[in-house]
Amino acid sequence: MSTPHGVESRLCRIDRPLARVAQLAIHLDREVNDKGVVLSRQEHLAPIWAQGPVDLADLLTLVGEQVDTRAEAVLAHDLMLYDLTAPTLAGRSDEFLLSARLDDQAMCHAAVRALIEAAPAVEEHGAIAVIALLDHEEVGSLSAQGADSVALPQLLERLAAARGADRATYLRMLASSMCLSADMAHAVHPNYADRHEARHKPQLNGGPVIKFNSQQRYATSARGAALVVQLCRAADLPHQSYVHRTDLPCGSTIGPITASHLGIETVDLGNAMLSMHSAREMAGAKDPELMVRLLSAFLAEPHKATA
């Protein structure tokens, strides 16, 4: 892919074990059992990827070999480390799914599958069905292609313009649209059940979780939640709700960002999971298909076609 200034961009994936962030042995950190692991991002999280003297040229040579070019031709790079352990089923009856990056690639997978499955209905009713898979959510979404940017509003306006809509018509289209912001949700942890609000304890394999927060850390409104419940009932799908404990800080999603930028009715929801943001996350093996069914039903509705 070429940029406007003629610089070529290539994708690089080195699909083999290459580096590791090694943890200090407990024998050398006897306070860890009492104080927990205390890590400095500067001092303790540097990956080990070679033995002996290494410099940037070694890295660029490695990257160049992967994209079939010379090291000197690699002018800049966006590289990141990721876990290579393959996903697997676990549990007495294979009821659990263990994998890296369930948050939030599980919802990306569900949205793509839902759009494919809803395609015949979308073609028939003629509305614009959209899934938006945006970068940089975990570092604040403030980038050229993140949720807290003009990327999605501009894309939607261009889609509307391609159908002959002017600016006023586009704004009316937004006002009559709806968005499901799909992000993973916190399942109740059997060892830490007290960290949950007593009446809201989502279970693995319990179906999609609708997330509520009165301080708008989640964008769900009563009207939007009612729509999702209605869709679940019509499709014979179980559903759950999540409300964060009021005495604990609540995380957020891109739902409020999307709602505020577009003025679209938005519902925050997701599948329940444990060990969120760890290298090996845990979810219910039945939940991915349930979410696909919900999102597909949502996209198939002619007057509710933005996800």
C-alpha positions in Angstrom: 0.0 0.0 0.0 1.4 3.4 -1.0 1.0 6.7 0.9 0.3 10.0 -0.8 4.1 10.8 -0.6 5.1 7.5 -2.3 6.2 5.7 0.8 5.2 2.0 0.6 3.5 0.4 3.6 3.8 -3.4 4.1 2.3 -5.7 6.7 4.7 -7.8 8.7 3.8 -10.8 10.9 6.6 -12.9 12.5 4.5 -15.9 13.5 7.1 -17.6 15.8 8.3 -17.1 19.4 10.7 -14.2 19.3 10.8 -12.4 22.6 9.8 -12.7 26.2 9.3 -10.4 29.2 10.9 -12.5 31.9 9.5 -12.1 35.4 11.9 -12.0 38.4 12.1 -15.3 40.2 10.2 -15.3 43.5 13.4 -16.3 45.3 14.8 -12.8 44.5 11.6 -10.9 45.4 10.4 -12.3 48.7 8.0 -9.4 49.3 5.9 -10.4 46.3 3.6 -12.6 48.4 2.7 -9.7 50.7 2.9 -6.7 48.5 2.1 -8.2 45.1 4.0 -7.7 41.9 5.1 -4.1 41.5 6.4 -3.4 38.0 8.0 -0.3 36.5 7.0 0.0 32.9 10.5 1.6 32.2 12.7 -0.8 34.1 10.9 -4.2 34.2 8.9 -4.7 31.0 11.6 -4.6 28.3 11.5 -7.8 26.2 14.4 -10.1 25.8 14.8 -11.1 22.2 18.5 -11.8 21.6 21.7 -12.6 23.5 24.8 -10.6 23.0 25.2 -7.1 21.5 22.2 -6.0 19.4 21.1 -2.8 17.9 18.3 -1.3 15.7 19.9 -2.6 12.5 19.4 -6.2 13.7 15.7 -5.6 14.2 15.4 -3.9 10.8 17.2 -6.8 9.1 14.7 -9.2 10.7 11.7 -7.1 9.6 13.2 -6.6 6.1 13.5 -10.4 5.7 9.8 -10.8 6.5 8.7 -8.3 3.9 11.3 -9.2 1.3 13.3 -5.9 1.3 16.6 -4.6 2.5 17.0 -3.4 6.1 18.0 0.1 4.8 14.6 0.4 3.0 12.7 0.1 6.3 12.4 3.8 7.1 9.9 3.4 10.1 7.8 0.8 11.8 4.9 0.1 14.0 5.7 -3.2 15.7 4.2 -4.9 18.7 4.6 -8.1 20.6 1.7 -10.5 21.0 1.1 -13.9 22.6 1.4 -16.9 20.2 -0.3 -19.5 22.4 -3.2 -21.0 20.4 -6.8 -20.7 21.8 -8.3 -23.8 23.3 -11.4 -25.1 24.9 -11.3 -26.1 28.6 -13.5 -27.3 31.4 -15.3 -30.5 32.2 -17.5 -30.3 29.1 -15.4 -27.9 27.0 -17.6 -25.1 28.3 -14.8 -22.5 28.5 -12.8 -20.7 25.9 -9.2 -19.7 26.7 -7.4 -17.3 24.5 -5.4 -14.1 24.2 -7.1 -10.9 23.0 -10.7 -12.0 23.5 -11.1 -8.3 24.6 -11.9 -7.2 22.0 -11.3 -9.4 19.0 -14.2 -11.7 20.1 -16.6 -8.8 19.4 -14.8 -8.0 16.1 -15.3 -11.6 15.1 -19.0 -11.6 16.1 -19.7 -8.3 14.2 -18.0 -9.6 11.0 -19.9 -12.9 11.1 -23.2 -11.1 11.9 -22.8 -8.7 8.9 -22.2 -11.7 6.6 -25.2 -13.6 7.9 -27.4 -10.5 7.8 -26.3 -9.6 4.2 -29.4 -11.0 2.4 -31.8 -9.1 4.8 -29.7 -5.9 4.5 -29.8 -6.1 0.7 -33.5 -6.6 0.8 -34.4 -3.7 3.2 -31.7 -1.4 1.7 -30.6 0.4 4.8 -26.8 1.0 5.4 -25.6 -1.7 7.8 -22.2 -0.8 9.3 -19.7 -2.4 11.6 -16.8 -0.2 12.8 -13.6 -1.9 14.0 -11.5 1.0 15.4 -7.9 1.2 16.5 -6.4 2.4 19.8 -9.3 1.8 22.1 -7.0 0.7 24.9 -4.9 3.8 24.8 -7.7 6.3 24.7 -9.0 6.2 21.1 -7.5 9.6 20.3 -5.8 9.0 17.0 -6.5 9.6 13.3 -8.4 6.3 13.1 -9.6 5.9 16.6 -13.1 6.2 17.9 -12.4 9.7 19.4 -11.7 11.1 15.9 -13.6 12.1 12.8 -12.9 8.8 11.0 -16.3 7.2 11.7 -18.5 10.3 11.2 -16.7 11.1 7.9 -17.0 7.5 6.7 -20.7 7.5 7.4 -21.3 10.8 5.7 -19.4 9.6 2.6 -21.6 6.5 2.6 -24.7 8.7 2.8 -23.4 11.0 0.1 -22.8 8.1 -2.2 -26.5 7.5 -2.0 -27.3 11.1 -2.9 -27.9 12.4 0.6 -27.1 16.0 1.4 -25.8 17.2 4.8 -29.3 17.7 6.3 -30.4 14.2 5.1 -27.3 12.7 6.6 -28.0 14.2 10.0 -31.6 12.9 9.8 -30.2 9.4 9.0 -28.0 9.6 12.1 -31.0 10.6 14.3 -33.0 7.6 13.1 -30.1 5.1 13.5 -29.0 3.0 16.4 -25.6 1.6 17.5 -24.6 -1.4 19.5 -21.2 -0.8 21.0 -19.9 -4.4 21.5 -17.1 -4.8 24.1 -16.5 -7.7 26.5 -18.1 -7.6 29.9 -17.0 -8.7 33.4 -18.3 -12.1 34.4 -18.6 -12.7 38.2 -15.4 -14.2 39.5 -16.1 -17.1 41.8 -13.1 -16.1 44.0 -14.0 -12.4 44.1 -17.8 -12.3 43.9 -17.7 -9.3 46.4 -16.2 -7.1 43.6 -19.6 -7.2 41.8 -22.8 -5.4 42.5 -24.9 -7.9 44.4 -27.8 -8.1 41.9 -25.7 -8.0 38.7 -23.4 -11.0 38.4 -23.1 -12.0 34.7 -22.2 -15.6 34.1 -20.1 -17.2 31.4 -22.3 -18.9 28.8 -25.2 -16.8 30.1 -25.7 -14.8 26.9 -25.1 -11.2 25.9 -24.6 -8.7 28.7 -26.2 -5.2 28.6 -24.0 -2.7 30.5 -25.4 0.2 32.5 -23.7 3.2 34.2 -25.6 6.2 35.5 -22.4 8.4 35.0 -22.4 7.5 31.3 -19.3 5.4 31.4 -21.5 3.1 29.4 -23.9 4.7 26.9 -26.9 2.4 27.4 -30.3 4.1 27.8 -33.6 2.5 28.9 -34.9 2.8 25.3 -31.8 1.1 23.8 -31.8 -1.6 26.4 -35.4 -2.3 25.7 -34.7 -2.8 22.0 -31.9 -5.3 22.8 -34.1 -7.2 25.2 -36.8 -7.3 22.6 -34.4 -8.6 20.0 -33.2 -11.3 22.4 -36.7 -12.5 23.2 -37.6 -12.6 19.5 -34.5 -14.7 18.7 -35.0 -16.8 21.9 -31.6 -15.7 23.2 -30.7 -15.4 26.9 -29.5 -12.0 28.1 -27.9 -10.5 31.2 -27.2 -7.1 32.7 -24.2 -5.5 34.3 -24.0 -2.6 36.7 -20.6 -1.7 38.2 -20.3 -1.4 42.0 -20.8 2.3 42.9 -17.8 2.3 45.2 -15.3 1.1 42.6 -14.0 3.1 39.6 -15.8 1.9 36.4 -14.0 1.3 33.1 -15.5 2.5 29.9 -15.9 1.7 26.2 -16.0 3.5 22.9 -19.8 3.5 23.3 -20.0 7.0 25.0 -17.5 8.4 22.5 -19.5 7.1 19.5 -22.8 8.3 21.0 -21.4 11.8 21.7 -19.7 12.2 18.3 -22.7 11.0 16.2 -25.8 11.7 18.4 -26.9 8.1 17.8 -28.8 6.0 20.3 -26.1 3.6 21.6 -26.2 0.5 23.8 -23.1 -0.9 25.4 -23.1 -4.7 25.5 -20.7 -7.7 25.3 -20.0 -11.3 26.2 -19.0 -12.1 29.8 -15.4 -13.0 30.5 -12.8 -13.5 33.2 -9.2 -12.3 33.4 -9.8 -9.3 31.2 -6.6 -7.7 29.8 -4.4 -10.7 30.9 -2.3 -12.6 28.4 -4.7 -15.5 28.7 -8.4 -14.5 29.0 -11.4 -16.8 29.7 -14.9 -16.7 28.2 -17.8 -19.1 27.7 -17.6 -21.3 24.7 -21.4 -20.9 23.9 -21.4 -17.1 24.1 -19.7 -16.2 20.7 -22.5 -17.8 18.7 -25.2 -16.2 20.9 -23.6 -12.7 20.2 -23.5 -13.4 16.5 -27.2 -14.2 16.5 -28.0 -11.0 18.4 -25.9 -8.8 16.2 -27.2 -10.5 13.0 -30.8 -10.0 14.1 -30.0 -6.3 14.9 -28.4 -5.6 11.5 -31.3 -7.4 9.7 -33.8 -4.9 11.0 -34.3 -2.1 8.4 -34.8 0.7 10.9 -32.0 -0.3 13.3 -29.1 -0.9 10.9 -25.9 0.6 12.5 -23.6 -1.7 14.6 
